[in-house]
Amino acid sequence: MSASATALPAASSAEPRRNTLSTFIITSVALFMVALDNLVVTTALPVIREELGASLSQLEWIVNAYTLTFAVLLLTGAALGDRFGRRRAFIAGLVIFTAGSAFAALASTTEMLILARALQGVGGAIVLPLTLTILSAAVPPERRALALGAWGGIGGLAVAIGPLVGGAIAEGLSWQWIFWLNVPIGIVAVFAALRYLRESFGPDRRLDLVGLVLASGGFLGLVWGVIHAGTEGWGDAGVIATIVAGAILLAAFIWWERRTTSPMLPLGFFRDRAFSVANAASFLMYFGVFGAVFLLAQFFQFVQGYGPFQAGLMTLAWTGMPAIVAPIAGAVSGRVGQRPILVTGLAMMAIGLGWFAAVATPTVPYGELVPALVIAGVGMGLFFAPIANVVLSAVKPEQEGKASGANNAIRELGGVFGVAVLASIFSTYGSYESPQAYVDGLIPAVWVGAAFVGLGSLITLLLPRDRRPAAHGVTPDAAVAAGA
């Protein structure tokens, strides 16, 4: 009896630990898949262009269909979990993401692939915010910072190796396996979630469906117009009509958000100068960086003749730097303040992009591009953690979830518009007709990207002095979700 009595408490105390570990593994796997698919397809674009005969605008939509649906629905994902159950919504998001991945792998036309990428974005937008909510609830308060820091590191790793993984799969197997890889992992994650995750509900169960429809339609109209302006011309009646319609819908969205009792995007946050400046800088940074990555990944293959895997290795000099620099920047920012680090980081990114544009030729040696890529990568690492602290310090602790979600959505939209605008500039001055023609379009596009990031550096000078530190249990989410 005594042996049995002593064994029972041990088993009881071990159960929460097993539940925490299983929750961490499930949410981390889901996070890795969703974050990876943000950039994993970039190095496979030249292969997809050749096999499916995709045009430049279709390549843009292959990237933007994911990021646009992801950005617009991101603020709704957490609300769905609050209302219908976080475990239930998380599993639904995984099913949608996995189905979208299978659909993408089976796509025989660019239209099918674009639709599948949009479906992936819907699932990813539901899954990503719930990974944080579910994990945070399962971890004891004294271990929450450690768990979320590890969770965030996994998200940062997925972003860093996305182009490398995509290139390796596209070259070693085929581009379809970029998406097939998600299917068995997604299925296992669904069954593991059914078995190990516990159901929970949030306090705010209201959904802003009107705001969701208006925002989706508005951003779709603007992005559609900008993308097609590159081929149809800015004076085309259809382009003008879609851009005007998108602007009207976004104006209606702002009007609605000011009046509804349960806004998808609380506009009151923007009354705070720090919050507004941080989000403007996030938009401009992702505008320049994502637009440049879209073109640079193709430069190494189409212009310089490298394979997808080699191109992924080459971009790692840029995308891999934040994994090294971001933790250091997060620690240092508490001592010197966030503003100088953000100004420096954005300035370095602008310098790196400008450097690349200045030396780019069809035959430029890779060694001459490495300093530009490293400088831009270090700048990205200096940006992530401090910007998260600024955003979260601008709101009350109970508002941090919505504030982080708003920042994540805004930065994703910056990436969407960056790809659309920089590709439009590329198509105006260059083409895929020859390596020289590609570089002729690449150079002005990357210069514009550098200018937007440089503008972000100037805007961060408007940040007020540092205020309260962000809540220690949430910062890793915003810091790394910004990179995801």
C-alpha positions in Angstrom: 0.0 0.0 0.0 2.7 2.4 0.9 4.5 1.9 -2.5 1.2 2.5 -4.3 0.5 5.6 -2.2 3.9 7.1 -3.0 3.6 6.3 -6.7 0.3 8.1 -7.1 1.5 11.6 -6.5 4.5 11.0 -8.8 2.1 10.0 -11.6 -0.1 12.9 -10.9 2.7 15.4 -11.1 4.1 13.8 -14.2 0.8 14.2 -16.1 0.9 18.0 -16.4 4.5 17.8 -17.6 3.5 15.3 -20.3 0.6 17.5 -21.3 2.9 20.5 -21.5 5.5 18.7 -23.6 2.9 17.3 -26.0 1.2 20.7 -26.4 4.6 22.3 -27.1 5.4 19.7 -29.8 2.1 19.9 -31.5 1.9 23.7 -31.5 5.6 24.0 -32.6 5.1 21.6 -35.5 2.0 23.6 -36.6 3.9 26.9 -36.3 6.8 25.5 -38.3 4.6 24.4 -41.2 2.7 27.7 -41.4 5.8 29.9 -41.1 7.8 27.8 -43.5 5.2 28.2 -46.3 5.6 32.0 -46.2 9.0 31.9 -48.0 9.4 28.2 -49.0 8.0 28.7 -52.4 10.3 31.6 -53.4 13.2 29.6 -54.6 10.9 27.3 -56.6 9.3 30.1 -58.6 11.6 29.8 -61.6 10.9 26.0 -61.8 7.1 26.6 -61.5 7.3 29.3 -64.1 8.9 26.9 -66.6 6.7 23.9 -65.8 3.3 25.7 -65.6 4.1 28.5 -68.0 3.3 31.1 -65.3 3.5 34.8 -66.1 5.0 37.4 -63.8 1.6 38.4 -62.4 0.8 34.7 -61.8 4.0 34.2 -59.9 3.1 37.2 -57.8 -0.3 35.6 -57.0 1.4 32.3 -56.1 3.2 34.2 -53.3 0.5 36.8 -52.5 -2.5 34.4 -52.4 -1.0 32.9 -49.3 0.1 36.1 -47.6 -3.0 38.1 -48.4 -5.5 35.6 -47.0 -3.2 34.9 -44.1 -2.9 38.7 -43.3 -6.6 39.5 -43.6 -7.8 36.5 -41.6 -5.1 36.6 -39.0 -7.1 38.8 -36.6 -10.1 36.5 -37.0 -8.3 33.2 -36.2 -8.0 33.9 -32.5 -11.6 35.1 -32.3 -12.8 31.8 -33.9 -11.0 29.9 -31.2 -12.5 32.0 -28.4 -16.0 31.5 -29.8 -16.0 27.8 -31.0 -13.2 26.4 -28.9 -9.5 26.8 -29.4 -8.8 23.1 -29.9 -11.7 22.7 -32.3 -10.6 25.8 -34.3 -6.9 24.8 -34.3 -7.8 21.3 -35.7 -10.0 22.9 -38.3 -7.2 25.2 -39.4 -4.8 22.3 -39.6 -7.3 20.4 -41.8 -7.7 23.4 -44.1 -4.0 24.0 -44.3 -3.3 20.3 -45.0 -6.0 20.1 -47.7 -4.7 23.3 -49.3 -1.2 21.7 -49.4 -2.5 18.6 -51.1 -4.4 20.7 -53.6 -1.3 22.7 -54.3 0.7 19.6 -54.9 -1.9 18.3 -57.3 -2.2 21.6 -59.2 -1.7 21.3 -62.9 -2.3 24.9 -63.7 -1.2 28.2 -62.1 -4.9 29.0 -61.4 -5.3 25.9 -59.3 -2.0 26.5 -57.5 -3.0 30.1 -56.7 -6.4 28.9 -55.3 -4.6 26.2 -53.3 -2.2 28.8 -51.8 -5.1 31.0 -50.8 -6.6 27.9 -49.0 -3.3 27.4 -47.2 -3.4 31.0 -46.1 -6.9 30.5 -44.6 -5.8 27.5 -42.6 -2.5 29.2 -41.6 -4.3 32.3 -40.3 -6.4 30.2 -38.0 -3.6 28.0 -36.8 -0.8 30.6 -36.1 -2.5 32.8 -33.4 -3.9 29.7 -31.7 -0.5 28.0 -31.4 0.5 30.8 -29.0 -2.9 30.8 -27.1 -3.0 27.0 -26.6 0.7 26.7 -25.6 0.5 29.7 -23.2 -2.5 28.1 -21.4 -0.7 24.8 -21.0 2.6 26.1 -19.6 2.9 27.0 -15.9 3.5 30.7 -15.4 7.1 30.3 -14.2 8.0 28.4 -17.4 6.0 30.4 -19.9 8.8 32.7 -21.0 11.1 29.8 -21.6 8.5 27.9 -23.6 7.4 30.8 -25.7 11.1 31.7 -26.4 11.7 28.2 -27.7 8.4 28.4 -29.7 9.6 31.7 -31.2 12.9 30.2 -32.1 11.2 27.5 -34.1 9.2 30.1 -36.0 12.4 32.1 -36.7 14.1 29.0 -37.9 11.3 28.2 -40.3 11.5 31.7 -41.8 15.3 31.5 -42.1 15.5 28.1 -43.9 12.3 28.5 -45.9 14.1 29.4 -49.2 16.8 26.8 -48.6 14.2 24.0 -47.9 12.2 25.0 -51.0 15.3 25.1 -53.2 16.5 21.7 -51.9 13.1 20.0 -52.5 12.5 21.6 -55.9 16.0 20.5 -57.1 16.2 17.1 -55.4 12.6 16.0 -56.0 10.1 18.4 -57.6 8.3 21.6 -56.6 5.2 19.6 -55.8 6.9 18.0 -52.9 7.2 21.4 -51.2 3.5 20.9 -50.5 3.3 17.1 -50.3 5.6 17.4 -47.3 3.0 19.2 -45.3 0.3 16.5 -45.8 1.6 13.6 -43.6 2.9 16.1 -41.0 -0.5 17.8 -41.0 -2.4 14.6 -40.6 -0.2 13.4 -37.7 -0.6 16.9 -36.1 -4.5 16.6 -36.4 -4.6 13.2 -34.7 -2.1 14.3 -32.0 -4.2 17.4 -31.3 -7.4 15.3 -31.0 -5.5 13.0 -28.6 -3.6 15.4 -26.4 -4.9 19.0 -26.6 -7.5 20.2 -24.2 -10.5 22.3 -25.2 -10.8 25.9 -23.9 -12.7 29.0 -24.8 -11.8 32.7 -24.6 -13.7 35.6 -22.9 -14.4 37.5 -26.2 -16.6 35.3 -28.5 -17.8 38.0 -30.9 -16.8 37.9 -34.5 -16.6 41.0 -36.7 -17.8 39.4 -40.0 -18.7 42.7 -41.6 -15.2 44.0 -41.0 -13.7 40.8 -42.3 -15.7 41.1 -45.6 -14.8 44.8 -46.1 -11.1 44.3 -45.3 -10.8 41.2 -47.5 -12.5 42.9 -50.5 -10.6 46.1 -50.1 -7.2 44.6 -49.9 -8.0 42.2 -52.7 -9.1 45.1 -55.0 -5.9 47.1 -54.3 -3.5 44.1 -54.7 -5.3 42.9 -57.8 -5.1 46.4 -59.4 -1.4 46.9 -58.6 -0.4 43.4 -59.9 -2.3 43.8 -63.2 -1.0 47.4 -63.6 2.4 45.8 -64.4 1.0 44.1 -67.5 -2.1 46.2 -68.4 -0.7 49.6 -67.5 -1.7 52.1 -64.8 -4.2 53.8 -67.2 -6.2 50.6 -67.9 -9.8 51.0 -67.0 -10.0 47.7 -65.2 -6.9 48.5 -63.1 -8.3 51.9 -62.1 -11.7 50.4 -61.3 -10.4 47.6 -59.0 -8.0 50.0 -57.2 -10.8 52.6 -56.6 -13.2 49.8 -55.5 -10.6 48.5 -53.1 -10.0 52.0 -51.7 -13.8 52.5 -51.2 -14.1 49.2 -49.4 -11.2 50.0 -47.1 -12.7 53.4 -46.3 -15.9 51.5 -45.4 -13.9 49.1 -43.3 -12.4 52.0 -41.3 -15.8 53.6 -40.9 -17.3 50.3 -39.6 -14.4 49.5 -37.2 -15.0 52.9 -35.6 -18.6 52.1 -34.9 -18.9 48.4 -34.1 -18.7 47.2 -30.5 -16.4 44.3 -31.5 -13.9 45.6 -34.0 -11.6 43.2 -35.8 -8.9 45.9 -35.7 -9.3 48.3 -32.7 -8.5 51.6 -34.3 -8.1 53.2 -30.9 -4.6 51.6 -30.8 -3.4 54.0 -33.4 -4.0 57.0 -31.2 -0.8 56.1 -29.5 2.2 57.5 -31.4 4.5 54.6 -30.6 1.9 52.0 -31.9 1.3 54.0 -35.1 5.0 54.6 -35.8 5.9 50.9 -35.1 3.2 49.6 -37.5 4.2 52.1 -40.2 7.8 50.9 -39.9 6.7 47.3 -40.0 4.7 47.9 -43.2 7.5 49.7 -44.9 10.1 47.1 -43.8 8.1 44.2 -45.1 7.2 46.1 -48.3 10.9 46.5 -49.2 12.2 43.2 -47.9 9.5 40.8 -49.3 9.4 42.5 -52.6 13.2 42.2 -52.9 13.2 38.5 -51.8 10.6 37.7 -54.5 13.0 39.1 -57.2 16.4 38.1 -55.7 15.5 34.4 -55.4 14.8 34.3 -59.1 18.0 36.4 -59.9 20.3 33.7 -58.7 18.6 31.1 -60.9 17.4 32.8 -64.0 20.3 35.3 -64.4 23.2 33.4 -62.9 22.2 29.9 -63.7 22.3 28.4 -60.2 20.0 25.6 -59.2 17.2 26.1 -56.6 19.2 24.6 -53.8 22.2 26.7 -54.5 20.0 29.8 -54.7 18.5 28.9 -51.3 22.0 28.6 -49.8 22.9 32.0 -51.2 19.9 33.8 -49.7 20.7 32.2 -46.3 23.4 34.8 -45.9 20.4 37.2 -45.6 17.6 35.2 -44.1 19.7 33.3 -41.7 21.2 36.4 -39.9 18.1 37.3 -37.8 18.3 33.9 -36.0 21.8 35.0 -34.7 21.2 38.7 -34.2 17.6 38.9 -33.0 18.2 37.4 -29.5 21.2 39.8 -29.0 19.1 42.8 -30.2 16.3 41.8 -27.8 18.8 41.8 -24.8 20.6 45.0 -25.8 17.4 47.0 -26.5 16.6 46.9 -22.8 19.8 48.8 -22.1 20.1 51.3 -24.9 16.4 51.6 -25.9 14.4 50.4 -28.8 14.5 53.5 -31.0 18.3 53.6 -31.8 18.3 49.8 -32.6 15.3 50.1 -34.9 16.7 53.1 -36.7 20.0 51.3 -37.2 18.4 48.1 -38.2 16.2 49.6 -40.9 19.1 51.8 -42.1 21.2 48.7 -42.5 18.5 46.9 -44.5 18.2 49.9 -46.8 22.0 50.0 -47.2 22.1 46.3 -47.9 19.4 46.5 -50.6 20.9 49.6 -52.1 24.3 47.9 -52.2 22.8 44.9 -54.0 21.1 47.2 -56.6 24.4 49.1 -57.1 26.6 46.1 -57.9 24.1 43.8 -59.6 25.0 42.6 -63.1 24.3 39.3 -64.9 27.9 38.2 -64.1 28.6 39.8 -60.7 30.5 37.3 -58.5 28.6 36.1 -55.5 31.4 37.2 -53.2 30.6 40.9 -54.1 26.9 40.3 -53.1 27.6 38.7 -49.7 28.3 42.0 -47.8 25.0 43.4 -49.0 23.1 40.3 -48.0 24.8 40.1 -44.6 24.2 43.8 -43.8 20.5 43.4 -44.8 20.2 40.3 -42.7 21.8 41.9 -39.6 19.4 44.8 -40.0 16.5 42.4 -40.0 17.7 40.8 -36.8 18.0 44.2 -35.2 14.4 45.0 -36.2 12.3 42.0 -34.9 12.6 42.0 -31.1 12.6 45.8 -30.5 9.6 46.4 -32.7 7.7 43.8 -30.7 8.5 45.6 -27.5 7.4 48.9 -28.9 4.0 47.5 -30.1 3.2 45.7 -26.8 4.4 48.6 -24.6 1.9 50.9 -26.3 -1.2 49.0 -25.1 -2.5 47.6 -21.8 -1.5 44.1 -20.9 -4.9 42.7 -21.6 -4.8 44.2 -25.1 -1.4 42.7 -26.1 -3.0 39.8 -28.0 -4.9 42.1 -30.3 -2.1 44.6 -30.7 0.3 41.8 -31.7 -2.2 40.4 -34.1 -2.7 43.8 -35.7 1.0 44.3 -36.1 1.4 40.9 -37.6 -1.4 41.5 -40.1 -0.1 44.9 -41.1 3.4 43.6 -41.7 2.1 40.7 -43.9 0.1 43.3 -45.9 3.3 45.2 -46.4 4.8 42.1 -47.9 1.9 41.6 -50.2 2.0 45.2 -51.5 5.8 45.0 -51.7 5.7 42.0 -54.0 3.0 43.6 -56.1 4.6 47.0 -56.5 8.2 45.9 -57.0 7.2 43.3 -59.5 5.2 46.0 -61.3 8.3 48.2 -61.5 10.3 45.2 -62.7 7.9 44.5 -65.5 8.0 48.1 -66.6 11.8 48.2 -67.0 12.7 44.5 -67.5 11.5 41.1 -68.5 12.5 37.4 -68.6 13.7 37.7 -72.2 17.4 37.5 -71.1 19.6 37.8 -68.0 20.4 41.4 -68.9 16.7 42.2 -69.4 16.0 40.7 -65.9 18.7 42.8 -64.3 17.4 45.9 -66.0 14.1 45.4 -64.2 15.6 44.2 -61.0 17.8 47.2 -60.3 15.1 49.9 -60.2 12.8 47.6 -58.3 15.3 46.9 -55.5 16.2 50.6 -55.3 12.6 51.4 -54.6 12.5 48.6 -52.0 15.6 50.2 -50.4 13.9 53.6 -50.4 10.8 52.3 -48.6 12.9 50.6 -45.9 15.0 53.8 -45.6 11.8 55.7 -45.1 10.9 53.3 -42.3 14.2 54.1 -40.6 13.4 57.9 -40.7 9.9 57.3 -39.4 11.2 55.4 -36.4 13.0 58.6 -35.3 9.5 59.7 -34.3 9.2 57.0 -31.6 8.9 58.4 -28.1 11.2 57.3 -25.4 10.9 53.8 -24.1 8.0 53.2 -21.7 7.1 50.1 -19.6 8.7 46.8 -20.7 6.3 44.5 -22.5 4.8 41.6 -20.6 7.5 38.9 -20.5 5.2 36.1 -21.4 4.0 37.5 -24.7 7.0 39.2 -26.2 8.4 36.1 -27.9 5.2 35.8 -29.9 5.3 39.2 -31.4 9.1 39.1 -31.9 9.1 35.9 -33.9 5.7 36.1 -35.4 7.0 39.2 -37.0 9.5 37.1 -38.7 7.0 34.4 -39.5 
